[in-house]
Amino acid sequence: MLSDLFNNNLIIKKIFQEASNILKYDLWNLIQKGPLKTLNITYYTQPAILISSFAIYKLWLQKNNIIPNIMAGHSLGEYTAMLCSNVINFYDAIQLVNYRGKLMQEISYSLKENNMDGYFMQVILGLNKNLVQKICKQEAKNNIVNISNYNTYNQVTISGNKKAILRVVKICKLLGAHNIPLYINTPAHCLLMKPIVNKFKKFLKNIKFNHPKIPIINTLDIKCETSPKKIKYNLIRQLYNPVNWVKCIEYISNKNINNLLEFGPKNILAKITKQIINNLDVISINNSKTLSIALKKYNNMRKI
């Protein structure tokens, strides 16, 4: 992940070093050498994704200083967008996602399901979202399970108690759906997150939020929020409410924005975004080759 960008760009190395100093462990070493079991623990995963995405964005600005007209982030990506848009500073962003990850990990431990078979989150492909939600409702029983991400028109993620997840997946597969287990050890964007709300709210009070320098789409209400107070409130709501990436991309398209860049370690968002609106031009920057492609395209656009 990002090896060639790290090896060839001092700005990437500096950002990872600064992050490691704050976190008190070698973040780059963990990403490159693992162990994967540790990296998949959410309070390690979240800083890793945040810093990787932010470092690529800063490299992009260093190369051509083309600033986006608008930003959006899927789940944790909203924190990266806030950092890139100067809503929060570098130190606070790292502390915030680190603490968020630890709180979410507390939920997994409190559920006492880590040694059970199954997963806290699974992707369901090939069924209408309303049908999946109906199945979630009927199979919850004494547990909790709900749609946590609306990724495309026929792809959602569900989160909840493992037993309920297994029941929902079984029925969805009988109806012709496919499933992809997510190796995430916590049920994100789910009502099971409600118990950590007060702790997270208290932590947020000590962090200064600024007005965004670049508009950021809130993936809950699908609008660009400018009030620091409301942005904080939306982060609290995001813990236990679903991310609606479909409506977010529709919002961008309706603004006649057709050229998009994904800054991150993988190209997942580029893939699902094209499935929502296939005439959008999306480039995912995660290595030297894709960076070169994006630079060439946007530098040519400047000349027009």
C-alpha positions in Angstrom: 0.0 0.0 0.0 1.5 3.3 -1.2 5.1 1.9 -1.2 6.2 3.6 -4.4 4.7 6.9 -3.4 6.3 6.7 0.0 9.8 5.8 -1.4 9.8 8.6 -4.0 8.2 11.5 -2.2 9.6 13.2 0.9 6.2 14.8 1.8 4.6 11.3 2.2 7.5 10.2 4.5 7.2 13.4 6.6 3.4 13.1 7.1 3.8 9.4 8.2 6.6 10.4 10.6 4.6 13.2 12.1 1.6 10.8 12.5 3.8 8.2 14.1 5.1 10.7 16.6 1.6 11.5 17.7 0.4 7.9 17.8 3.5 6.7 19.6 4.0 3.8 17.2 5.5 3.4 13.7 2.4 3.7 11.5 4.2 3.1 8.2 5.9 -0.1 9.6 2.5 -1.4 10.7 0.9 -0.8 7.3 3.8 -2.5 5.5 4.7 -5.3 7.8 1.6 -5.9 9.9 0.7 -8.2 11.4 -2.5 -7.9 9.4 -4.5 -9.0 12.5 -3.3 -5.9 14.3 -3.9 -3.6 11.4 -7.5 -4.8 11.1 -8.2 -3.7 14.6 -10.3 -0.5 14.1 -8.2 1.8 16.2 -5.2 1.0 14.1 -7.1 0.8 10.8 -8.6 4.3 11.2 -5.4 6.3 11.6 -3.8 4.2 8.8 -6.5 5.1 6.3 -6.8 8.7 7.4 -3.0 9.4 7.1 -2.6 7.4 3.8 -5.5 9.4 2.2 -4.3 12.7 3.5 -0.7 12.1 2.5 -1.8 11.4 -1.1 -3.9 14.6 -1.1 -1.0 16.7 0.1 1.2 15.2 -2.6 -1.4 16.0 -5.2 -1.4 19.7 -4.1 2.4 19.8 -4.1 2.5 18.5 -7.7 0.0 20.9 -9.2 -2.0 22.8 -6.5 -5.3 22.0 -8.2 -7.8 22.4 -5.3 -11.2 20.5 -5.5 -14.5 22.3 -5.8 -16.2 19.9 -3.4 -15.3 17.0 -1.1 -17.0 13.9 0.2 -15.9 11.0 2.3 -17.3 7.5 2.8 -17.6 6.8 6.5 -14.1 7.5 8.0 -13.4 9.3 4.7 -15.5 12.2 6.0 -12.7 12.8 8.7 -10.1 12.9 5.9 -12.2 15.4 4.0 -12.4 17.6 7.1 -8.6 17.4 7.6 -8.1 18.3 3.9 -10.6 21.2 4.2 -9.0 22.5 7.4 -12.0 21.9 9.5 -9.7 20.2 12.0 -5.9 20.3 12.3 -3.5 17.4 11.8 -3.0 16.6 15.5 -6.7 16.7 16.3 -7.7 14.6 13.3 -5.4 11.8 14.4 -6.5 12.0 18.0 -10.1 12.0 16.9 -10.0 8.9 14.7 -7.8 7.1 17.2 -10.3 7.7 20.0 -13.2 6.9 17.7 -11.6 3.6 16.9 -11.0 2.8 20.5 -14.6 3.5 21.4 -15.9 1.4 18.5 -13.6 -1.4 19.7 -15.1 -1.1 23.2 -18.5 -1.9 21.6 -17.1 -5.1 20.0 -15.7 -6.3 23.4 -18.9 -5.5 25.2 -20.9 -7.6 22.8 -18.7 -10.6 23.7 -19.1 -11.9 20.1 -15.4 -11.8 19.0 -15.0 -15.5 19.4 -18.2 -16.3 17.6 -18.3 -17.4 14.0 -19.4 -14.8 11.6 -18.8 -11.1 11.0 -20.1 -7.8 12.3 -20.4 -6.4 8.8 -21.2 -7.9 5.4 -21.8 -6.5 1.9 -25.0 -7.7 0.2 -25.0 -7.5 -3.6 -27.9 -7.9 -6.0 -31.0 -7.1 -4.0 -33.1 -4.0 -3.7 -32.2 -1.9 -0.6 -35.8 -1.9 0.6 -36.0 -5.6 0.5 -32.7 -6.0 2.4 -34.0 -3.5 5.1 -37.2 -5.5 5.4 -35.2 -8.7 5.9 -33.0 -6.9 8.5 -36.1 -5.8 10.4 -37.7 -9.3 10.5 -34.5 -11.1 11.4 -33.3 -8.8 14.1 -35.5 -10.6 16.7 -33.6 -10.0 20.0 -30.5 -8.7 18.2 -29.7 -5.6 16.1 -29.0 -5.6 12.4 -29.5 -2.7 9.9 -28.2 -1.3 6.6 -25.0 0.7 7.4 -23.9 1.8 3.9 -25.8 2.5 0.7 -22.9 1.8 -1.6 -24.7 1.5 -5.0 -28.2 0.9 -6.2 -27.9 -2.9 -5.7 -25.1 -3.0 -3.1 -25.5 -2.3 0.6 -23.5 -3.1 3.7 -25.3 -4.5 6.8 -24.0 -4.2 10.4 -25.1 -5.7 13.7 -24.9 -8.7 16.0 -23.3 -11.7 14.3 -26.2 -14.0 14.8 -28.6 -11.6 13.1 -26.1 -10.9 10.3 -25.9 -14.6 9.6 -29.7 -14.9 9.4 -30.0 -11.9 7.1 -27.2 -13.2 4.8 -28.8 -16.7 4.6 -32.2 -15.3 3.4 -30.5 -12.8 1.0 -28.6 -15.6 -0.6 -31.7 -17.7 -1.0 -33.2 -14.8 -2.9 -30.2 -14.7 -5.3 -27.9 -12.2 -3.6 -24.2 -12.5 -3.1 -22.4 -11.6 0.1 -18.9 -10.3 0.9 -17.7 -10.6 4.6 -15.9 -7.5 5.8 -12.9 -8.2 8.1 -13.9 -5.3 10.4 -14.1 -6.2 14.1 -16.9 -3.8 14.9 -20.5 -3.1 13.7 -20.0 0.5 12.3 -22.9 2.8 11.5 -25.3 0.7 13.5 -27.6 1.2 16.5 -25.1 -0.9 18.5 -22.9 2.2 18.5 -25.4 4.3 20.6 -23.7 3.5 24.0 -20.5 5.4 22.9 -22.3 8.6 21.9 -21.8 10.5 25.2 -18.1 9.7 25.4 -17.5 10.7 21.8 -19.6 13.9 22.3 -17.5 14.8 25.4 -14.3 14.2 23.4 -15.5 16.4 20.5 -16.1 19.3 22.9 -12.3 19.7 23.3 -11.5 19.9 19.6 -11.7 23.1 17.7 -13.7 22.9 14.4 -13.4 25.6 11.7 -15.6 26.5 8.8 -14.6 24.3 5.8 -12.3 25.9 3.2 -13.7 23.5 0.7 -17.4 22.4 0.9 -17.9 18.9 2.3 -21.0 16.8 1.6 -22.5 15.3 4.7 -23.4 11.8 3.8 -26.3 11.6 6.2 -28.3 14.6 5.1 -26.7 15.1 1.7 -25.8 18.7 1.9 -22.7 20.8 2.5 -22.7 21.9 6.2 -20.8 25.0 7.1 -21.5 25.4 10.8 -18.7 23.8 12.9 -21.3 23.0 15.6 -23.5 21.1 13.1 -20.5 19.3 11.6 -19.7 18.0 15.1 -23.3 16.9 15.6 -23.3 15.1 12.3 -20.2 13.1 13.3 -22.0 11.9 16.4 -25.0 10.9 14.3 -22.7 9.2 11.8 -21.7 6.6 14.4 -25.1 4.9 14.4 -26.6 6.0 11.1 -26.0 4.7 7.6 -23.7 6.3 5.0 -25.7 7.1 1.8 -23.0 7.2 -0.8 -25.6 6.8 -3.6 -27.3 10.1 -2.8 -23.9 11.7 -2.3 -22.8 10.9 -5.8 -26.2 11.9 -7.2 -25.7 15.3 -5.5 -22.3 15.7 -7.0 -23.6 14.8 -10.5 -26.5 17.2 -10.2 -24.0 20.0 -9.6 -22.6 19.2 -13.0 -19.3 18.0 -11.6 -18.1 15.1 -13.8 -14.4 14.8 -12.9 -13.6 13.1 -9.6 -10.5 12.0 -7.7 -10.2 9.4 -5.0 -7.4 9.8 -2.6 -6.8 6.6 -0.6 -5.0 3.3 -0.4 -7.4 1.5 -2.6 -9.8 2.2 -5.5 -13.1 1.0 -3.9 -14.9 4.3 -4.1 -14.0 4.8 -7.7 -15.5 1.4 -8.5 -18.8 1.9 -6.7 -19.1 5.6 -7.9 -19.0 4.4 -11.5 -21.7 1.9 -10.7 -23.9 4.7 -9.5 -23.3 7.1 -12.4 -21.2 5.5 -15.1 -20.4 8.7 -17.1 -18.4 10.2 -14.3 -14.7 10.3 -14.9 -13.1 8.9 -11.7 -9.4 8.4 -11.1 -8.2 6.7 -7.9 -4.7 7.9 -6.9 -2.9 5.3 -4.9 0.4 4.8 -6.7 2.9 6.6 -9.0 1.2 5.4 -12.1 -2.3 6.6 -11.2 -0.8 9.9 -9.9 0.9 10.4 -13.3 -2.4 9.7 -15.1 -4.3 12.2 -13.0 -1.6 14.9 -13.3 -1.6 14.6 -17.0 -5.3 14.8 -17.3 -5.8 17.8 -15.0 -2.8 19.7 -16.4 -4.3 19.3 -19.9 -7.7 20.5 -18.6 -5.9 23.6 -17.4 -4.8 24.4 -20.9 -8.3 24.4 -22.4 
